[in-house]
Amino acid sequence: MISLFSSFHELEYLFQHFQVSAPLPLFLLANVPSMFYCHFPDKLLCTDRGGIFKQLYRLVIDNFEESSTGCANEIVVNSKFTAGVFADNFHHLGKACQPQVLYPTIELPDMVSKAAAQEAIPYTEGYEYVFASLNRYERKKNISLAIQAFHLLLQALHTNGDTASEDRDRKNPPPRVLLVIAGGFDDRVAENVEHYEELVALATASGINVSDNVVFRRSVSDAERNALLTCATAILYTPANEHFGMVPYRTVPHISTLHSFDSNSPSVCVYACVLLIGIVPLEAMSRNTPVIAVQSGGPLETVVHGETGFLCEEVPASFMAAMHQFILRDGLSARLGLQGREHTKKKFTFEAMVPQLEACMQAAVQRSAGSRTQVQSLSLWLSYLASCCNYHTRKLLAFAYIAFFHLQAD
């Protein structure tokens, strides 16, 4: 848990960094105004539901997640995409409330020239165009799309009209282009190891000269990652329907600037799934680097097509066409990069977030906590106990919880 307090002697704000909504009933029962910042429904992260006992156990936990989330006086989500997922998966709560969208923030880094950044990573030197994909080595990240699109790009660069000309290539060789695949890797995770080998095999089978045109980097340092985000011609963001990321980015600066309540106002507890996060498209644009992304999920709200990058169909030909634009049109990367940084500054910085956050907190304070019947409280506490106990005890509580609801319905 990360708690951040204002600089005043009396507690005015408490930000807690969690991933679940379990403590919210405690705030409600204590009559403490609360706000919940929803990153993504936890129930969607559990995909293995085999076996009757696990299904019953998850029934309790999933129901508790929805009912405990509803205990917040104000519910906020980090994107319109998450708002849609919220409504689709919290069937009762989604109809009862419409969460506010509060975009996460990013700190604008100091300006670093692309040439200086390229010097920091020697394997990019000598290349005129560098395309980078920064994702964990997981199949759901769809990194193969970047490799397939890059293969088509190399073919296009060696083709003049309908036929390839070796004579032309000798006189006017195509530009040197590099694809960098970098991201989180853990050799203890079978999928990471297997998918890395799959990607290397895919690049080799496609006819790409891996030693000259593709670099695979595993578990890169923050310094190398930032240098790639800065020096790249464009960042390739290939996951489809990807929600906003949840990588810790930094602590909140000048938290006391949020104070606007008078001294008689009640204490405010803000329970946040995530407040400040790192997101690849935003991190790239904040460093003057355009983004080529799949036109779904989070990028629909972060990348402005044709202004800060390109939104493409989830097919190699579409990605290749966008990548080719940066080679055909001089200065395109620099122009879109500048527009991307300005876009990030206006919409995704802490200064842009503060007025919206303060309005949501005011709403949480002003909204009455309401009363709760004994039946509702007992149901809620059965769920809360289920979330705190060990696995086998949860099974027993699951049966008790289901039986309780049947009795309540009767």
C-alpha positions as CSV (number, residue, x, y, z in Angstrom):
1,M,0.0,0.0,0.0
2,I,1.2,3.5,-0.9
3,S,-0.3,6.3,1.1
4,L,0.2,10.0,0.2
5,F,-0.9,12.7,2.6
6,S,-1.3,16.4,2.1
7,S,1.1,18.7,3.9
8,F,-1.6,19.9,6.4
9,H,-1.7,18.7,10.0
10,E,-5.2,17.2,9.6
11,L,-5.6,14.3,7.2
12,E,-7.4,15.7,4.2
13,Y,-6.6,13.1,1.5
14,L,-5.4,9.6,1.6
15,F,-4.5,7.9,-1.6
16,Q,-4.1,4.2,-1.4
17,H,-2.6,2.1,-4.2
18,F,-4.4,-1.2,-4.5
19,Q,-5.7,-3.6,-7.2
20,V,-8.9,-4.7,-5.6
21,S,-11.9,-3.1,-3.9
22,A,-12.0,-5.1,-0.7
23,P,-11.5,-2.3,1.8
24,L,-14.3,-0.1,0.4
25,P,-17.0,-1.7,2.7
26,L,-14.9,-0.7,5.7
27,F,-14.9,2.9,4.5
28,L,-18.7,2.8,4.0
29,L,-19.4,1.2,7.4
30,A,-17.1,3.9,9.0
31,N,-19.0,6.5,7.1
32,V,-15.8,7.8,5.4
33,P,-16.3,9.2,1.9
34,S,-14.4,7.3,-0.6
35,M,-13.5,7.3,-4.3
36,F,-12.5,4.2,-6.3
37,Y,-10.3,4.5,-9.3
38,C,-10.9,1.4,-11.4
39,H,-8.1,0.1,-13.6
40,F,-9.7,-3.1,-14.8
41,P,-12.2,-5.6,-13.3
42,D,-10.2,-8.1,-11.3
43,K,-12.6,-10.9,-12.3
44,L,-11.3,-10.7,-15.9
45,L,-7.8,-11.5,-14.8
46,C,-8.9,-15.0,-13.6
47,T,-9.4,-17.0,-16.8
48,D,-8.9,-20.5,-15.3
49,R,-12.3,-21.4,-13.8
50,G,-12.1,-25.2,-14.1
51,G,-13.8,-27.3,-11.4
52,I,-17.1,-26.8,-9.5
53,F,-15.4,-25.6,-6.3
54,K,-13.3,-23.0,-8.2
55,Q,-16.4,-21.8,-10.0
56,L,-18.3,-21.5,-6.7
57,Y,-15.3,-19.8,-5.1
58,R,-15.1,-17.3,-8.0
59,L,-18.8,-16.7,-7.9
60,V,-18.4,-15.4,-4.3
61,I,-15.3,-13.3,-5.1
62,D,-16.7,-11.9,-8.4
63,N,-20.0,-10.9,-6.7
64,F,-18.0,-9.4,-3.8
65,E,-15.9,-7.3,-6.2
66,E,-19.0,-5.8,-7.8
67,S,-20.8,-5.2,-4.5
68,S,-17.7,-3.8,-2.8
69,T,-17.0,-1.5,-5.7
70,G,-20.5,-0.2,-5.4
71,C,-19.6,0.9,-1.8
72,A,-17.6,3.8,-3.1
73,N,-19.2,7.2,-3.1
74,E,-17.6,8.0,-6.4
75,I,-16.3,5.5,-9.1
76,V,-13.8,6.6,-11.6
77,V,-12.2,4.7,-14.5
78,N,-9.0,5.4,-16.4
79,S,-10.5,5.4,-19.9
80,K,-13.7,5.2,-22.0
81,F,-12.6,1.7,-23.0
82,T,-12.5,0.7,-19.3
83,A,-15.9,2.3,-18.8
84,G,-17.3,0.0,-21.4
85,V,-15.7,-3.1,-19.9
86,F,-17.0,-1.9,-16.5
87,A,-20.6,-1.7,-17.8
88,D,-20.3,-5.1,-19.6
89,N,-19.0,-7.0,-16.7
90,F,-20.6,-5.4,-13.6
91,H,-24.2,-6.1,-14.8
92,H,-26.0,-4.6,-11.9
93,L,-23.6,-1.9,-10.9
94,G,-23.1,-0.9,-14.6
95,K,-26.7,-0.1,-14.9
96,A,-26.9,1.8,-11.6
97,C,-24.0,4.2,-12.2
98,Q,-21.9,5.7,-14.9
99,P,-18.3,6.0,-13.9
100,Q,-16.4,9.2,-14.7
101,V,-13.4,9.0,-16.9
102,L,-10.2,10.3,-15.3
103,Y,-7.2,9.8,-17.6
104,P,-4.0,8.7,-15.9
105,T,-1.0,11.0,-16.0
106,I,2.6,10.9,-17.2
107,E,5.5,13.2,-16.4
108,L,7.0,14.9,-19.4
109,P,10.7,14.0,-19.5
110,D,13.4,16.4,-20.4
111,M,14.0,16.8,-24.1
112,V,16.8,14.6,-25.4
113,S,17.8,14.6,-29.1
114,K,17.3,11.4,-31.1
115,A,21.0,11.4,-32.0
116,A,22.1,11.5,-28.4
117,A,19.6,8.7,-27.5
118,Q,20.9,6.6,-30.4
119,E,24.5,6.9,-29.1
120,A,23.4,5.4,-25.8
121,I,22.4,2.2,-27.6
122,P,25.2,1.2,-30.0
123,Y,23.2,-1.5,-31.8
124,T,21.1,1.3,-33.4
125,E,24.0,3.3,-34.8
126,G,24.3,3.4,-38.6
127,Y,20.6,2.9,-39.2
128,E,18.5,5.6,-40.8
129,Y,15.2,4.3,-39.5
130,V,14.6,2.4,-36.2
131,F,11.2,0.9,-35.4
132,A,10.8,-0.5,-31.9
133,S,8.3,-2.8,-30.1
134,L,8.3,-2.6,-26.3
135,N,6.2,-5.4,-24.8
136,R,6.5,-8.4,-22.5
137,Y,7.3,-11.6,-24.3
138,E,3.8,-12.9,-24.2
139,R,1.6,-14.1,-27.1
140,K,-1.3,-11.8,-26.2
141,K,1.0,-8.8,-27.0
142,N,0.9,-9.8,-30.7
143,I,4.6,-9.0,-31.3
144,S,4.5,-11.3,-34.4
145,L,2.5,-8.6,-36.1
146,A,5.5,-6.2,-35.9
147,I,7.8,-8.8,-37.4
148,Q,5.4,-9.7,-40.3
149,A,4.9,-6.0,-41.1
150,F,8.6,-5.4,-41.0
151,H,9.2,-8.2,-43.5
152,L,6.7,-6.6,-45.9
153,L,8.5,-3.2,-45.4
154,L,11.8,-4.7,-46.4
155,Q,10.3,-6.2,-49.5
156,A,8.7,-2.9,-50.4
157,L,12.1,-1.1,-50.0
158,H,13.7,-3.5,-52.4
159,T,10.9,-3.2,-55.0
160,N,10.6,-0.6,-57.7
161,G,7.1,-0.7,-59.2
162,D,6.3,-4.3,-59.9
163,T,9.8,-5.7,-60.3
164,A,12.9,-5.7,-58.1
165,S,16.1,-4.3,-59.6
166,E,19.5,-5.5,-58.3
167,D,21.2,-2.9,-60.4
168,R,19.2,-0.1,-58.8
169,D,20.0,-1.5,-55.4
170,R,23.7,-1.4,-56.1
171,K,23.6,2.2,-57.3
172,N,21.0,3.5,-54.9
173,P,20.8,1.1,-52.0
174,P,17.6,1.2,-49.9
175,P,17.9,2.9,-46.5
176,R,19.1,0.8,-43.5
177,V,16.1,-0.1,-41.4
178,L,16.2,-1.8,-38.0
179,L,13.5,-3.4,-36.0
180,V,14.0,-3.7,-32.2
181,I,11.9,-6.2,-30.2
182,A,12.5,-5.3,-26.5
183,G,10.6,-6.1,-23.4
184,G,10.1,-7.9,-20.1
185,F,11.5,-11.5,-20.0
186,D,11.7,-14.0,-17.2
187,D,13.4,-17.3,-18.0
188,R,11.4,-18.9,-15.2
189,V,8.2,-18.2,-17.1
190,A,7.6,-20.9,-19.8
191,E,5.6,-18.6,-22.1
192,N,8.4,-16.0,-22.1
193,V,11.0,-18.5,-23.2
194,E,8.8,-20.3,-25.7
195,H,7.5,-17.1,-27.3
196,Y,11.0,-15.6,-27.6
197,E,12.0,-18.7,-29.6
198,E,8.9,-18.5,-31.7
199,L,9.6,-14.9,-32.6
200,V,13.2,-15.6,-33.6
201,A,12.0,-18.5,-35.7
202,L,9.3,-16.4,-37.3
203,A,11.9,-13.7,-38.3
204,T,14.3,-16.3,-39.7
205,A,11.5,-18.1,-41.6
206,S,10.3,-14.8,-43.1
207,G,13.7,-14.4,-44.7
208,I,14.7,-11.4,-42.6
209,N,18.4,-11.1,-41.9
210,V,18.1,-11.3,-38.1
211,S,21.8,-10.4,-37.5
212,D,21.4,-7.2,-39.6
213,N,17.8,-6.1,-39.5
214,V,16.3,-7.3,-36.2
215,V,17.5,-7.0,-32.6
216,F,15.9,-9.0,-29.8
217,R,16.4,-7.5,-26.4
218,R,15.2,-9.2,-23.2
219,S,14.6,-7.4,-19.8
220,V,16.1,-4.1,-20.9
221,S,17.1,-1.5,-18.3
222,D,15.1,1.6,-17.8
223,A,17.9,3.7,-19.4
224,E,17.9,1.5,-22.5
225,R,14.1,1.5,-22.7
226,N,13.9,5.3,-22.5
227,A,16.6,5.6,-25.1
228,L,14.6,3.4,-27.5
229,L,11.5,5.4,-26.8
230,T,13.4,8.5,-27.7
231,C,15.5,7.5,-30.7
232,A,12.9,5.4,-32.6
233,T,11.4,6.6,-35.8
234,A,8.1,5.2,-34.5
235,I,7.0,2.9,-31.8
236,L,5.0,-0.2,-32.9
237,Y,2.2,-1.0,-30.4
238,T,0.7,-4.3,-31.5
239,P,-1.7,-5.5,-28.7
240,A,-5.3,-5.6,-29.6
241,N,-8.0,-4.4,-27.2
242,E,-5.3,-3.5,-24.7
243,H,-6.5,-1.5,-21.7
244,F,-4.4,1.2,-20.1
245,G,-1.2,-0.3,-18.6
246,M,-0.5,-0.4,-14.9
247,V,3.3,0.1,-14.6
248,P,4.1,2.4,-11.6
249,Y,5.5,5.6,-13.0
250,R,6.2,8.2,-10.2
251,T,4.8,9.6,-7.0
252,V,2.4,12.5,-6.9
253,P,4.1,15.9,-6.8
254,H,2.7,18.8,-4.8
255,I,-0.2,16.8,-3.5
256,S,-1.2,19.8,-1.3
257,T,-2.3,21.6,-4.5
258,L,-5.4,19.5,-4.4
259,H,-6.6,21.0,-1.2
260,S,-9.6,23.2,-1.7
261,F,-12.0,22.1,1.1
262,D,-12.6,24.3,4.1
263,S,-11.3,23.3,7.5
264,N,-14.7,22.0,8.5
265,S,-14.9,19.5,5.7
266,P,-14.7,15.8,6.5
267,S,-11.6,13.7,5.9
268,V,-11.6,12.2,2.4
269,C,-10.3,8.7,1.7
270,V,-9.5,8.2,-2.0
271,Y,-9.1,4.5,-2.7
272,A,-7.3,4.2,-6.0
273,C,-6.5,1.1,-8.1
274,V,-3.9,3.1,-9.9
275,L,-3.2,6.8,-10.0
276,L,0.0,7.4,-12.0
277,I,1.0,4.8,-14.5
278,G,3.4,4.3,-17.4
279,I,1.8,3.6,-20.8
280,V,4.0,2.8,-23.9
281,P,2.1,5.1,-26.4
282,L,2.1,8.0,-24.0
283,E,5.7,7.5,-22.9
284,A,6.7,7.5,-26.6
285,M,4.7,10.6,-27.5
286,S,6.0,12.4,-24.5
287,R,9.5,11.9,-25.9
288,N,8.6,13.2,-29.4
289,T,8.2,9.8,-30.9
290,P,5.0,8.9,-32.9
291,V,3.2,5.7,-32.4
292,I,1.8,3.1,-34.8
293,A,-0.9,1.1,-33.0
294,V,-3.8,-1.3,-33.5
295,Q,-7.1,0.7,-33.7
296,S,-8.7,-0.8,-30.6
297,G,-8.6,-0.4,-26.9
298,G,-6.5,2.3,-25.2
299,P,-4.8,3.7,-28.3
300,L,-8.1,4.9,-29.6
301,E,-8.0,7.5,-26.8
302,T,-4.3,8.3,-26.7
303,V,-3.1,8.2,-30.4
304,V,-4.6,10.8,-32.8
305,H,-4.6,9.2,-36.2
306,G,-2.5,11.3,-38.7
307,E,-1.5,13.8,-36.0
308,T,0.5,11.9,-33.3
309,G,0.8,8.6,-35.2
310,F,-1.3,6.1,-37.1
311,L,-4.1,3.7,-36.0
312,C,-4.1,0.6,-38.1
313,E,-6.0,-2.6,-38.7
314,E,-4.6,-5.6,-37.0
315,V,-3.0,-6.9,-40.2
316,P,0.7,-6.7,-41.4
317,A,-0.1,-4.8,-44.6
318,S,-1.8,-2.0,-42.7
319,F,1.1,-1.7,-40.2
320,M,3.7,-1.8,-43.1
321,A,1.9,1.0,-45.0
322,A,2.1,3.2,-41.9
323,M,5.8,2.4,-41.4
324,H,6.5,3.1,-45.0
325,Q,5.1,6.6,-44.7
326,F,7.9,7.6,-42.3
327,I,10.5,6.6,-45.0
328,L,8.7,8.1,-47.9
329,R,7.9,11.4,-46.3
330,D,10.9,13.3,-44.9
331,G,10.4,15.0,-41.6
332,L,7.2,13.1,-40.8
333,S,8.5,11.5,-37.7
334,A,9.7,14.8,-36.3
335,R,6.4,16.6,-37.1
336,L,4.2,13.9,-35.6
337,G,6.5,13.6,-32.6
338,L,6.2,17.3,-31.7
339,Q,2.4,17.1,-32.1
340,G,2.4,14.0,-29.9
341,R,4.3,15.7,-27.1
342,E,1.9,18.7,-27.2
343,H,-1.1,16.3,-27.2
344,T,0.3,14.5,-24.1
345,K,1.0,17.7,-22.3
346,K,-2.6,19.0,-22.8
347,K,-4.4,15.8,-21.9
348,F,-2.3,13.4,-19.9
349,T,-0.2,15.5,-17.5
350,F,-0.8,15.9,-13.8
351,E,-1.8,19.5,-14.3
352,A,-4.5,18.4,-16.7
353,M,-5.7,15.8,-14.2
354,V,-6.0,17.9,-11.1
355,P,-9.3,19.8,-11.9
356,Q,-11.1,16.6,-12.8
357,L,-9.7,14.7,-9.8
358,E,-10.8,17.5,-7.4
359,A,-14.3,17.6,-8.9
360,C,-14.6,13.8,-8.4
361,M,-13.4,14.2,-4.8
362,Q,-15.9,17.0,-4.2
363,A,-18.6,14.7,-5.5
364,A,-17.5,11.9,-3.2
365,V,-17.8,14.1,-0.2
366,Q,-21.1,15.6,-1.1
367,R,-22.8,12.3,-2.0
368,S,-24.4,10.7,1.0
369,A,-23.2,7.3,2.0
370,G,-26.8,6.2,2.5
371,S,-28.1,3.5,4.8
372,R,-27.7,-0.2,4.5
373,T,-30.1,-2.8,5.7
374,Q,-29.1,-5.7,8.0
375,V,-29.6,-8.2,5.2
376,Q,-27.4,-6.2,2.9
377,S,-24.7,-5.8,5.5
378,L,-24.7,-9.5,6.4
379,S,-24.4,-10.4,2.7
380,L,-21.5,-8.0,2.3
381,W,-19.6,-9.3,5.3
382,L,-20.0,-12.9,4.2
383,S,-18.3,-11.8,0.9
384,Y,-15.7,-9.9,2.8
385,L,-14.8,-12.9,4.9
386,A,-14.6,-15.0,1.8
387,S,-12.0,-12.6,0.4
388,C,-9.8,-12.8,3.5
389,C,-9.8,-16.5,4.3
390,N,-7.7,-19.3,2.9
391,Y,-8.7,-21.3,-0.1
392,H,-10.5,-24.2,1.6
393,T,-12.4,-21.9,4.0
394,R,-13.6,-19.9,1.0
395,K,-15.2,-23.0,-0.5
396,L,-17.3,-23.4,2.6
397,L,-18.2,-19.8,2.7
398,A,-19.2,-20.0,-1.0
399,F,-21.9,-22.5,-0.1
400,A,-23.0,-20.4,2.8
401,Y,-23.1,-17.3,0.7
402,I,-25.2,-19.0,-2.1
403,A,-27.6,-20.6,0.5
404,F,-28.0,-17.1,2.1
405,F,-29.0,-15.6,-1.1
406,H,-31.6,-18.3,-1.8
407,L,-33.1,-17.7,1.7
408,Q,-33.0,-14.0,1.1
409,A,-34.9,-14.5,-2.3
410,D,-37.5,-16.6,-0.5
